[in-house]
Amino acid sequence: MTSTTSATPAALPAELRTNLDRAVAQVNSVVLGKAAQVNLAFVSLLAAGHLLIEDLPGVGKTTLAHALAATLDLSFQRVQFTSDLLPSDIIGVSIFERDQNRFEFHPGPLFAQLVLADEINRATPKTQSALLEAMAEQQVTVDGRSHALPAPFFVVATQNPLDLAGTYPLPDSQLDRFLLRISLDYPSREAERELLTSANRQQIIAKLVPCMNAADIQLLREQAAAVVASAALIDYVQGLIALTRAHAEIRIGLSPRAGLALLMAARSHALIAGRNYCLPEDVQAVFVPVAAHRLTLSGAGTRDRVLLAKALLNEVAVR
């Protein structure tokens, strides 16, 4: 499909464009050989979503989160999810202050701009669900009182594959709170050699210089939301959504909220690429990370969700 939108450059101030490019390059200098995944992490951030990284232990999931926090100059908290973790351990608790004769709320580690929920599926469903309100509404409610979370609020969660011992599958409602789900996988031979011969990752992260701040992120989010999506591109997005609802291997397809997530992710992808208009290539680049974890397969399904989502892209024509 040839875009009918004129190929004008993205309307980003030069300094903001430079900051964004520096930030992406700096995270790539830490997480070696994973440019596509790093790009998707920034897509999730600029789309005001949250990121789920599912992979084996030791492939760089936590390193990516640390590098993002250092590069973006955001307050950072890491929560190690375990089977005995309680919701109050994350959200915080109200404690009676005797000298003031009242209960005072003491915020938990969730009150940070970037929260790393490490190995989220090692916690029980009750604790996992403690994140639902926070991720959807950027606030938490304790004892009937709502407490706003800092802005921007960005959750990067990691999870182990479900066939590993001691894991609890995330419910669909929790999965839907994540804009994207990605995997890092093993590095290439060249990237792994550089990893083996370079300095310790933690030492490198400690020396990172912030390239952006919260104000930059807010401006970029506004720019991403304004990226043009033509009528033809909306038709393409709707075609993909409709196919997920009619496909024989899918019992529950993409919801309207998932469609909005797909379009916003495509807009953010276009902005990072330096455009103020969307192309079908932007939709294709984010479709699998947006859609795969939201699909519920039918009994006729013979492929896993990622392979099926990839196949769907070949079944919708680009006009």
DRENDO-1510 file (C-alpha; in Angstrom, 1 decimal, always signed):
<recs>
REC; n; res; u; v; w
REC; 1; MET; +0.0; +0.0; +0.0 .
REC; 2; THR; +1.3; +3.4; -0.9 .
REC; 3; SER; +0.6; +6.1; +1.6 .
REC; 4; THR; -1.5; +9.0; +0.4 .
REC; 5; THR; +0.0; +11.2; +3.2 .
REC; 6; SER; +2.8; +13.5; +2.1 .
REC; 7; ALA; +6.2; +12.5; +3.4 .
REC; 8; THR; +6.8; +15.4; +5.7 .
REC; 9; PRO; +9.2; +15.0; +8.6 .
REC; 10; ALA; +8.0; +14.5; +12.1 .
REC; 11; ALA; +7.2; +17.8; +13.8 .
REC; 12; LEU; +9.6; +17.3; +16.7 .
REC; 13; PRO; +11.8; +20.1; +18.0 .
REC; 14; ALA; +15.3; +19.4; +17.0 .
REC; 15; GLU; +16.5; +19.0; +20.6 .
REC; 16; LEU; +13.7; +16.6; +21.5 .
REC; 17; ARG; +14.5; +14.5; +18.4 .
REC; 18; THR; +18.2; +14.4; +19.3 .
REC; 19; ASN; +17.3; +13.4; +22.9 .
REC; 20; LEU; +15.1; +10.6; +21.7 .
REC; 21; ASP; +17.7; +9.2; +19.3 .
REC; 22; ARG; +20.4; +9.4; +22.0 .
REC; 23; ALA; +18.2; +7.6; +24.5 .
REC; 24; VAL; +17.5; +4.7; +22.1 .
REC; 25; ALA; +21.2; +4.5; +21.1 .
REC; 26; GLN; +22.3; +4.5; +24.8 .
REC; 27; VAL; +19.9; +1.6; +25.8 .
REC; 28; ASN; +21.2; -0.3; +22.7 .
REC; 29; SER; +24.7; +0.1; +24.0 .
REC; 30; VAL; +23.7; -1.8; +27.1 .
REC; 31; VAL; +21.3; -4.4; +25.7 .
REC; 32; LEU; +23.5; -5.6; +22.9 .
REC; 33; GLY; +22.1; -6.9; +19.6 .
REC; 34; LYS; +18.4; -6.3; +20.5 .
REC; 35; ALA; +17.6; -3.2; +18.5 .
REC; 36; ALA; +14.1; -4.3; +17.6 .
REC; 37; GLN; +13.2; -5.1; +21.2 .
REC; 38; VAL; +14.7; -1.8; +22.5 .
REC; 39; ASN; +12.7; +0.0; +19.9 .
REC; 40; LEU; +9.5; -1.7; +21.1 .
REC; 41; ALA; +10.3; -0.7; +24.7 .
REC; 42; PHE; +10.3; +2.9; +23.6 .
REC; 43; VAL; +7.1; +2.3; +21.6 .
REC; 44; SER; +5.4; +1.1; +24.8 .
REC; 45; LEU; +6.7; +4.1; +26.7 .
REC; 46; LEU; +5.6; +6.8; +24.2 .
REC; 47; ALA; +2.3; +5.1; +23.8 .
REC; 48; ALA; +1.7; +5.5; +27.5 .
REC; 49; GLY; +1.5; +1.7; +27.9 .
REC; 50; HIS; +3.3; -1.0; +29.9 .
REC; 51; LEU; +5.7; -3.6; +28.8 .
REC; 52; LEU; +5.8; -7.3; +29.5 .
REC; 53; ILE; +9.0; -9.2; +28.8 .
REC; 54; GLU; +8.7; -13.0; +28.8 .
REC; 55; ASP; +11.8; -15.1; +28.5 .
REC; 56; LEU; +14.2; -17.4; +30.2 .
REC; 57; PRO; +16.2; -16.1; +33.2 .
REC; 58; GLY; +19.5; -14.4; +32.4 .
REC; 59; VAL; +18.9; -13.0; +28.9 .
REC; 60; GLY; +18.8; -9.3; +29.9 .
REC; 61; LYS; +15.3; -8.5; +30.9 .
REC; 62; THR; +16.2; -6.8; +34.1 .
REC; 63; THR; +19.2; -5.1; +32.4 .
REC; 64; LEU; +16.8; -3.5; +29.9 .
REC; 65; ALA; +14.6; -2.1; +32.7 .
REC; 66; HIS; +17.6; -0.7; +34.6 .
REC; 67; ALA; +19.0; +0.9; +31.4 .
REC; 68; LEU; +15.7; +2.5; +30.6 .
REC; 69; ALA; +15.4; +4.0; +34.0 .
REC; 70; ALA; +18.9; +5.4; +34.0 .
REC; 71; THR; +18.6; +6.8; +30.4 .
REC; 72; LEU; +15.2; +8.4; +31.0 .
REC; 73; ASP; +16.1; +9.9; +34.4 .
REC; 74; LEU; +13.0; +8.4; +36.1 .
REC; 75; SER; +12.6; +7.4; +39.7 .
REC; 76; PHE; +13.0; +3.6; +39.8 .
REC; 77; GLN; +11.9; +0.8; +42.0 .
REC; 78; ARG; +12.4; -2.9; +41.5 .
REC; 79; VAL; +10.0; -5.4; +43.1 .
REC; 80; GLN; +11.0; -9.0; +43.2 .
REC; 81; PHE; +7.7; -11.0; +42.9 .
REC; 82; THR; +7.6; -14.2; +45.0 .
REC; 83; SER; +4.9; -16.5; +46.2 .
REC; 84; ASP; +4.7; -14.9; +49.6 .
REC; 85; LEU; +4.5; -11.3; +48.3 .
REC; 86; LEU; +1.4; -9.5; +49.5 .
REC; 87; PRO; -0.5; -6.7; +47.7 .
REC; 88; SER; +0.4; -4.3; +50.6 .
REC; 89; ASP; +4.1; -5.0; +50.0 .
REC; 90; ILE; +3.7; -3.3; +46.6 .
REC; 91; ILE; +1.0; -0.7; +47.1 .
REC; 92; GLY; +1.7; +0.4; +50.7 .
REC; 93; VAL; -0.2; +0.5; +53.9 .
REC; 94; SER; -2.1; +2.8; +56.2 .
REC; 95; ILE; -0.5; +3.0; +59.6 .
REC; 96; PHE; -2.0; +4.6; +62.7 .
REC; 97; GLU; +0.1; +7.5; +63.8 .
REC; 98; ARG; -0.5; +7.9; +67.5 .
REC; 99; ASP; +0.8; +11.4; +67.8 .
REC; 100; GLN; -1.6; +12.6; +65.1 .
REC; 101; ASN; -4.4; +10.3; +66.1 .
REC; 102; ARG; -5.1; +9.2; +62.6 .
REC; 103; PHE; -4.1; +6.7; +59.9 .
REC; 104; GLU; -1.4; +7.8; +57.5 .
REC; 105; PHE; -0.7; +6.1; +54.2 .
REC; 106; HIS; +2.8; +4.9; +53.7 .
REC; 107; PRO; +3.4; +4.4; +49.9 .
REC; 108; GLY; +5.0; +1.2; +48.7 .
REC; 109; PRO; +7.5; +0.7; +45.8 .
REC; 110; LEU; +4.7; +1.1; +43.3 .
REC; 111; PHE; +5.1; +4.9; +43.8 .
REC; 112; ALA; +7.9; +5.3; +41.2 .
REC; 113; GLN; +7.9; +6.5; +37.7 .
REC; 114; LEU; +9.4; +3.3; +36.4 .
REC; 115; VAL; +8.6; +0.1; +38.2 .
REC; 116; LEU; +10.3; -3.2; +37.4 .
REC; 117; ALA; +7.9; -6.0; +38.4 .
REC; 118; ASP; +10.5; -8.8; +38.3 .
REC; 119; GLU; +9.3; -12.3; +37.6 .
REC; 120; ILE; +5.7; -11.2; +38.0 .
REC; 121; ASN; +4.3; -14.7; +37.4 .
REC; 122; ARG; +6.0; -16.1; +40.5 .
REC; 123; ALA; +3.5; -14.2; +42.7 .
REC; 124; THR; +0.0; -15.4; +43.4 .
REC; 125; PRO; -3.0; -14.1; +41.4 .
REC; 126; LYS; -4.1; -12.0; +44.4 .
REC; 127; THR; -0.8; -10.1; +44.4 .
REC; 128; GLN; -0.7; -9.9; +40.6 .
REC; 129; SER; -4.1; -8.2; +40.6 .
REC; 130; ALA; -2.8; -5.5; +42.9 .
REC; 131; LEU; -1.3; -3.9; +39.8 .
REC; 132; LEU; -4.6; -3.7; +37.8 .
REC; 133; GLU; -5.9; -0.3; +39.0 .
REC; 134; ALA; -2.4; +1.2; +39.0 .
REC; 135; MET; -1.7; +0.2; +35.4 .
REC; 136; ALA; -5.1; +1.2; +34.1 .
REC; 137; GLU; -5.7; +4.4; +36.0 .
REC; 138; GLN; -2.3; +5.5; +37.4 .
REC; 139; GLN; -3.7; +5.5; +40.9 .
REC; 140; VAL; -4.2; +3.1; +43.8 .
REC; 141; THR; -7.0; +2.9; +46.3 .
REC; 142; VAL; -6.3; +2.1; +49.9 .
REC; 143; ASP; -9.0; +2.1; +52.6 .
REC; 144; GLY; -11.4; +4.0; +50.3 .
REC; 145; ARG; -8.9; +6.7; +49.4 .
REC; 146; SER; -7.3; +7.1; +46.0 .
REC; 147; HIS; -3.6; +8.0; +45.7 .
REC; 148; ALA; -2.2; +9.2; +42.4 .
REC; 149; LEU; +1.0; +7.6; +41.1 .
REC; 150; PRO; +3.9; +9.7; +39.8 .
REC; 151; ALA; +3.8; +10.7; +36.1 .
REC; 152; PRO; +4.9; +9.2; +33.9 .
REC; 153; PHE; +4.1; +5.8; +35.3 .
REC; 154; PHE; +5.6; +2.9; +33.4 .
REC; 155; VAL; +5.6; -0.7; +34.4 .
REC; 156; VAL; +8.2; -3.1; +33.0 .
REC; 157; ALA; +7.3; -6.6; +34.1 .
REC; 158; THR; +9.3; -9.7; +33.4 .
REC; 159; GLN; +7.9; -13.2; +33.5 .
REC; 160; ASN; +9.4; -16.7; +33.2 .
REC; 161; PRO; +7.9; -19.2; +30.7 .
REC; 162; LEU; +5.0; -21.0; +32.2 .
REC; 163; ASP; +6.6; -24.4; +32.0 .
REC; 164; LEU; +9.2; -23.3; +34.6 .
REC; 165; ALA; +8.5; -24.4; +38.2 .
REC; 166; GLY; +6.8; -22.0; +40.6 .
REC; 167; THR; +4.9; -19.8; +38.1 .
REC; 168; TYR; +1.3; -18.7; +38.1 .
REC; 169; PRO; -0.2; -17.7; +34.7 .
REC; 170; LEU; -1.3; -14.1; +34.4 .
REC; 171; PRO; -5.1; -13.8; +34.0 .
REC; 172; ASP; -6.4; -12.3; +30.7 .
REC; 173; SER; -7.4; -9.0; +32.5 .
REC; 174; GLN; -3.8; -8.6; +33.7 .
REC; 175; LEU; -2.3; -9.4; +30.3 .
REC; 176; ASP; -4.5; -6.9; +28.7 .
REC; 177; ARG; -3.0; -4.1; +30.8 .
REC; 178; PHE; +0.3; -4.6; +29.0 .
REC; 179; LEU; +0.5; -2.8; +25.7 .
REC; 180; LEU; +3.2; -5.0; +24.4 .
REC; 181; ARG; +4.7; -8.4; +25.2 .
REC; 182; ILE; +8.1; -9.1; +23.9 .
REC; 183; SER; +10.9; -11.7; +24.2 .
REC; 184; LEU; +14.6; -11.0; +24.1 .
REC; 185; ASP; +15.9; -14.5; +23.3 .
REC; 186; TYR; +19.5; -15.4; +23.2 .
REC; 187; PRO; +22.0; -12.9; +21.7 .
REC; 188; SER; +23.6; -13.4; +18.4 .
REC; 189; ARG; +27.2; -14.8; +18.4 .
REC; 190; GLU; +28.6; -11.4; +17.7 .
REC; 191; ALA; +26.6; -9.7; +20.4 .
REC; 192; GLU; +27.4; -12.4; +22.9 .
REC; 193; ARG; +31.1; -12.1; +22.2 .
REC; 194; GLU; +31.0; -8.4; +22.9 .
REC; 195; LEU; +29.0; -9.1; +26.0 .
REC; 196; LEU; +31.7; -11.6; +27.2 .
REC; 197; THR; +34.6; -9.3; +26.5 .
REC; 198; SER; +33.1; -5.9; +27.7 .
REC; 199; ALA; +32.7; -4.5; +31.1 .
REC; 200; ASN; +30.1; -5.7; +33.6 .
REC; 201; ARG; +26.6; -4.5; +32.7 .
REC; 202; GLN; +26.0; -3.0; +36.1 .
REC; 203; GLN; +29.2; -1.0; +35.8 .
REC; 204; ILE; +28.0; +0.3; +32.4 .
REC; 205; ILE; +24.6; +1.2; +33.7 .
REC; 206; ALA; +26.1; +3.1; +36.6 .
REC; 207; LYS; +27.9; +5.3; +34.2 .
REC; 208; LEU; +24.9; +6.1; +32.0 .
REC; 209; VAL; +24.0; +9.7; +31.5 .
REC; 210; PRO; +20.3; +10.7; +31.4 .
REC; 211; CYS; +19.2; +11.6; +27.8 .
REC; 212; MET; +15.6; +12.5; +28.6 .
REC; 213; ASN; +13.4; +13.5; +31.5 .
REC; 214; ALA; +9.7; +13.3; +32.5 .
REC; 215; ALA; +8.9; +16.5; +30.6 .
REC; 216; ASP; +10.5; +15.1; +27.4 .
REC; 217; ILE; +8.5; +11.9; +27.7 .
REC; 218; GLN; +5.2; +13.9; +28.1 .
REC; 219; LEU; +5.9; +15.9; +25.0 .
REC; 220; LEU; +6.8; +12.8; +23.0 .
REC; 221; ARG; +3.6; +11.2; +24.1 .
REC; 222; GLU; +1.6; +14.2; +22.9 .
REC; 223; GLN; +3.5; +14.1; +19.6 .
REC; 224; ALA; +2.8; +10.3; +19.2 .
REC; 225; ALA; -0.9; +10.7; +19.8 .
REC; 226; ALA; -1.0; +13.3; +17.0 .
REC; 227; VAL; +0.7; +11.1; +14.4 .
REC; 228; VAL; -1.6; +10.9; +11.4 .
REC; 229; ALA; -3.4; +7.7; +10.6 .
REC; 230; SER; -5.1; +7.8; +7.2 .
REC; 231; ALA; -8.5; +6.3; +6.4 .
REC; 232; ALA; -6.8; +3.5; +4.4 .
REC; 233; LEU; -4.6; +2.7; +7.4 .
REC; 234; ILE; -7.6; +2.5; +9.7 .
REC; 235; ASP; -9.2; +0.1; +7.2 .
REC; 236; TYR; -6.1; -2.1; +7.5 .
REC; 237; VAL; -6.2; -2.0; +11.3 .
REC; 238; GLN; -9.9; -2.9; +11.2 .
REC; 239; GLY; -9.2; -5.7; +8.8 .
REC; 240; LEU; -6.7; -7.3; +11.2 .
REC; 241; ILE; -9.0; -6.9; +14.2 .
REC; 242; ALA; -11.9; -8.4; +12.3 .
REC; 243; LEU; -9.8; -11.4; +11.2 .
REC; 244; THR; -9.0; -12.2; +14.9 .
REC; 245; ARG; -12.7; -12.3; +15.7 .
REC; 246; ALA; -13.6; -14.6; +12.8 .
REC; 247; HIS; -10.6; -16.9; +12.6 .
REC; 248; ALA; -11.2; -20.6; +13.2 .
REC; 249; GLU; -8.3; -21.0; +15.6 .
REC; 250; ILE; -9.3; -18.0; +17.8 .
REC; 251; ARG; -12.1; -18.2; +20.3 .
REC; 252; ILE; -11.8; -14.6; +21.5 .
REC; 253; GLY; -10.3; -12.0; +19.2 .
REC; 254; LEU; -9.1; -8.5; +19.8 .
REC; 255; SER; -11.3; -6.1; +21.7 .
REC; 256; PRO; -11.9; -2.4; +20.8 .
REC; 257; ARG; -9.4; -1.5; +23.6 .
REC; 258; ALA; -6.8; -3.8; +21.9 .
REC; 259; GLY; -7.6; -2.0; +18.6 .
REC; 260; LEU; -6.8; +1.3; +20.2 .
REC; 261; ALA; -3.6; -0.1; +21.6 .
REC; 262; LEU; -2.6; -1.3; +18.2 .
REC; 263; LEU; -3.1; +2.0; +16.6 .
REC; 264; MET; -1.4; +3.9; +19.4 .
REC; 265; ALA; +1.6; +1.6; +19.2 .
REC; 266; ALA; +1.8; +2.1; +15.4 .
REC; 267; ARG; +1.8; +5.8; +15.9 .
REC; 268; SER; +4.6; +5.7; +18.4 .
REC; 269; HIS; +6.6; +3.4; +16.1 .
REC; 270; ALA; +6.2; +5.9; +13.3 .
REC; 271; LEU; +7.3; +8.8; +15.5 .
REC; 272; ILE; +10.5; +6.9; +16.6 .
REC; 273; ALA; +11.2; +6.3; +12.9 .
REC; 274; GLY; +11.0; +10.0; +12.3 .
REC; 275; ARG; +7.6; +10.3; +10.7 .
REC; 276; ASN; +4.4; +12.2; +11.7 .
REC; 277; TYR; +2.2; +9.7; +9.7 .
REC; 278; CYS; +1.7; +6.0; +10.0 .
REC; 279; LEU; +2.5; +3.4; +7.4 .
REC; 280; PRO; +1.2; -0.2; +7.2 .
REC; 281; GLU; +4.8; -1.2; +8.1 .
REC; 282; ASP; +4.3; +0.5; +11.5 .
REC; 283; VAL; +1.2; -1.6; +12.2 .
REC; 284; GLN; +3.0; -4.8; +11.1 .
REC; 285; ALA; +6.0; -4.0; +13.3 .
REC; 286; VAL; +3.9; -3.8; +16.5 .
REC; 287; PHE; +1.0; -6.2; +15.6 .
REC; 288; VAL; +2.5; -9.4; +17.1 .
REC; 289; PRO; +3.7; -7.8; +20.4 .
REC; 290; VAL; +0.3; -6.1; +20.8 .
REC; 291; ALA; -2.0; -8.9; +19.7 .
REC; 292; ALA; -0.5; -12.3; +20.5 .
REC; 293; HIS; -1.0; -12.2; +24.3 .
REC; 294; ARG; -4.5; -10.9; +23.9 .
REC; 295; LEU; -5.8; -13.8; +21.7 .
REC; 296; THR; -7.6; -16.7; +23.3 .
REC; 297; LEU; -7.3; -19.8; +21.1 .
REC; 298; SER; -10.1; -22.2; +20.3 .
REC; 299; GLY; -9.9; -26.0; +20.4 .
REC; 300; ALA; -9.0; -25.9; +16.7 .
REC; 301; GLY; -5.8; -24.0; +17.4 .
REC; 302; THR; -2.7; -25.8; +16.4 .
REC; 303; ARG; -0.2; -23.0; +16.7 .
REC; 304; ASP; +1.0; -20.9; +19.7 .
REC; 305; ARG; -0.3; -17.4; +19.9 .
REC; 306; VAL; +2.8; -15.7; +18.5 .
REC; 307; LEU; +3.0; -17.9; +15.5 .
REC; 308; LEU; -0.7; -17.5; +14.8 .
REC; 309; ALA; -0.4; -13.7; +15.1 .
REC; 310; LYS; +2.4; -13.7; +12.6 .
REC; 311; ALA; +0.3; -15.8; +10.2 .
REC; 312; LEU; -2.6; -13.3; +10.5 .
REC; 313; LEU; -0.4; -10.6; +8.9 .
REC; 314; ASN; -0.3; -12.6; +5.8 .
REC; 315; GLU; -4.0; -13.0; +5.5 .
REC; 316; VAL; -5.0; -9.3; +5.4 .
REC; 317; ALA; -4.3; -7.5; +2.2 .
REC; 318; VAL; -2.6; -4.1; +2.3 .
REC; 319; ARG; -4.5; -1.7; +0.0 .
</recs>
